[in-house]
Amino acid sequence: EVQVVESGGGSVQAGGSLRVSCTASGFTFDDSDMGWYRQAPGNECEAVSSRYRDGKTYYADSVKGRFTISQDNAKNTVYLQMNSLKPEDTAVYYCAATGLYGGTPSPCDPTDTKSYWGQGTQVTVSS
């Protein structure tokens, strides 16, 4: 069974740092693209950062220079290190594994089942 589980969210003051983790199981880690998304209350989902199977990475303009995606293949875990956090980074952060057979409803669009999604982890940045 494919599972994706996020952890590491929390509350921090502006300018602080947090690292969220996404641990995957039930599939070969390198067979998927791993991505981080976030959704703030009343806002649409935003793609934050991704690590692709070809080794390339993606960062949203809003987080470039502040966030870093990395992975530990031995632990089947992808991390998102978030530095210089801003109040506008406050959101539920979701991890998704894409490129596998099947999927679960996206928290961003329940009709989208192309990826496996975690339950999300809350990140709150206070000013």
C-alpha positions in Angstrom: 0.0 0.0 0.0 1.3 3.4 -1.0 1.5 5.9 1.9 2.8 9.4 2.2 3.1 10.9 5.6 4.1 14.5 6.5 5.5 15.6 9.8 7.4 18.5 11.3 5.0 21.4 11.0 4.5 23.8 13.8 4.5 27.5 14.9 7.3 29.9 14.5 7.9 33.6 14.5 8.6 35.5 11.3 12.3 35.1 10.3 12.5 31.6 11.9 13.0 28.2 10.3 11.1 24.9 10.2 11.8 21.6 8.4 8.9 19.5 7.3 9.4 15.9 6.3 7.5 13.5 4.0 8.1 9.8 4.5 6.9 7.5 1.7 6.3 3.7 1.7 4.8 1.1 -0.6 6.8 2.2 -3.6 10.3 2.7 -4.9 11.2 6.2 -3.9 13.2 7.1 -7.0 10.3 6.0 -9.2 8.2 9.0 -8.3 8.3 12.8 -8.4 8.0 14.2 -4.9 6.3 17.5 -4.4 5.3 19.9 -1.7 2.1 22.0 -2.0 0.4 24.3 0.4 -3.0 25.7 1.0 -3.8 28.7 3.1 -7.4 29.3 4.3 -9.4 30.8 1.5 -6.6 30.4 -1.0 -6.1 27.9 -3.8 -3.3 25.3 -3.5 0.1 26.4 -4.5 2.9 24.2 -5.7 5.8 25.1 -3.5 8.7 22.8 -4.4 9.3 19.5 -6.2 12.1 17.0 -6.7 11.8 15.2 -10.0 13.0 11.7 -10.9 15.6 13.2 -13.3 17.2 15.1 -10.4 15.8 18.5 -11.3 14.1 20.6 -8.7 11.4 23.3 -8.8 10.7 26.2 -6.5 7.9 28.7 -6.6 9.0 32.2 -7.0 7.6 33.1 -3.6 10.0 30.7 -1.8 13.1 30.8 -4.0 16.2 31.4 -1.9 14.4 30.6 1.3 13.2 27.0 0.9 15.3 23.9 0.0 14.1 20.5 -0.9 16.2 17.5 -0.2 15.9 13.8 0.2 17.3 10.8 2.0 16.8 7.7 -0.1 17.8 5.4 2.7 14.8 6.7 4.7 12.5 7.2 1.7 12.0 10.7 3.0 11.9 14.1 1.3 12.4 17.3 3.3 11.5 20.9 2.9 13.8 23.2 4.8 12.1 26.5 5.3 14.1 29.5 6.3 13.3 33.2 6.7 9.7 32.3 7.1 7.0 34.9 6.5 3.5 35.2 7.8 2.3 34.5 4.2 4.0 31.1 4.4 1.3 30.1 6.9 -0.6 27.1 5.3 -1.2 23.4 5.5 1.7 21.8 3.7 1.0 18.7 1.7 3.3 16.1 0.2 2.5 14.3 -3.0 4.1 11.4 -4.9 3.4 11.5 -8.6 4.2 9.1 -11.4 2.9 5.9 -9.8 0.0 3.7 -10.7 -3.1 5.0 -9.0 -3.5 7.8 -6.5 -5.7 9.4 -3.9 -7.9 12.5 -4.1 -5.9 15.7 -4.0 -6.8 18.1 -1.1 -6.6 20.8 -3.7 -8.9 19.1 -6.2 -10.7 16.0 -5.1 -11.3 15.0 -8.7 -7.6 14.8 -9.3 -6.3 11.3 -8.3 -3.0 11.3 -10.3 -0.9 11.4 -7.2 -0.7 10.0 -3.7 -1.2 12.6 -1.0 -0.4 12.9 2.6 -2.7 14.3 5.3 -0.9 17.6 5.5 1.0 19.4 8.3 0.2 22.9 9.6 2.8 25.6 9.4 2.0 28.8 11.2 4.2 31.9 11.0 3.4 34.8 13.3 4.5 38.3 12.8 
